[in-house]
Amino acid sequence: MATDSDGKRNKYNYCILVNTEIKDEKKIKEMLELCTVACERFCPSDKNSDQRNNERCAEFIGTAFNERYGGGWNVVAGEGFSFEVTYAKDQLFYVYFGGHLAVCAWKMEL
């Protein structure tokens, strides 16, 4: 995480898009907003890691994606993980939030 001139850690409260194969810019923006809301609610940067609820964050995002974009979405939210998943074409979404959290969402082919 970046630091300022005083050596304090800079925290941000928005999602940074790392990777996506989704082509629709409007859909990407909506997905970023949903992820930001979930991360701010359940995994804020100003709380210690034991006070954050990554599982609830992932559940919230998964439910929202399934309601808006059809069923089959899987979501992982956490710190320090890697992934290798099989997903439907153009249905991968990977973001960072707050300098401590990563969210990976993908849609399975039904």
Secondary structure, DSSP 8 states (H G I E B T S, - for coil): --B-TTS-B----SEEEEEE----HHHHHHHHHHHHHHHHHHS-TTS-GGG--HHHHHHHHHHHHHHHH-S-EEEEEESS--------TT-EEEEEETTTEEEEEEE---
